[in-house]
Amino acid sequence: MTSRERNLLILLVAMAFLAVNFLAYNMWYAPKMAEMEAAMEAAERKAETNESMGGIRDALSADMEWLARYEPKPTTAGQMQTRIQQLAENEAVRKGLTIKDKGFGANVVDPSLHYHRARYDIEVNGTEAAIYSWIDRLHNPNEFRVVTFIKLEPQRDDATRADCQIFLDQWFVPEGGQI
C-alpha cells in the first residue's frame, strides 16, 4: 500500500467516523437532551409551585389551627337566633341596662356558603360604662360573634345615661342538609 492509498484510507475512515458521530448526535443524543431539558424545566416549575404552595400553607396554618380550635358546632338558624337573643338580653339585664327595642334582623342563609349568619338587633338604655361593658361581653370573635353596628346617643334628659342600638351577628355552621 502506497502512502497515497494509506492517506486516502485514513481520510475515508476519518470522514466515516465523523459521519457516524453526526448521525448518532442527531438521531440519539440531541433528542434525548431536548427531552431531558424539558423534564428539568417541568421539574423546576413543579418545585417552584410546591415552594409557593408550602409558603401559602405555612401562612395559613395558624388560621387553620385557630379555626379547628374555635369552629362552632353545627346548629339551626332558629336555635342560633334564640341563643344570641338570650345572651344579649341576659347580659343587658346583668349589666343594669334597660331594653327599649329588640328584634331579629335578616339572616344570611346561602347553601353555597359554609357559614350562615343569624342577626339580632337590640336597643338599650343605661350608663356609658355599663353599655361598653355589655358590648365588650357580646363582641367575641373566638365564638364567631361580633357587634357589626353600634349607634350610641346620649339621653336627652339625663346626661349620665345613653341609648345604644347594636346589631349582633353570630356565624354558625348549619346542621346537615339545612338550607
Buried (B, 14 or more C-beta within 10 A) or exposed (E): EEEEEEEEEEEEEEEEEEEEEEEEEEEEEEEEEEEEEEEEEEEEEEEEEEEEEEEEEEEEEEEEEEEEEEBBEEBBBEEBBBBBBEBBBEBBEEBEBEBEEBEBBEBBEEEEEEBBBBBBBBBBBBBEEBBBBBBEBBBBEEEBBBBEEEEEEEEEEEEEBBBBBBBBBBBBBBEEEEE
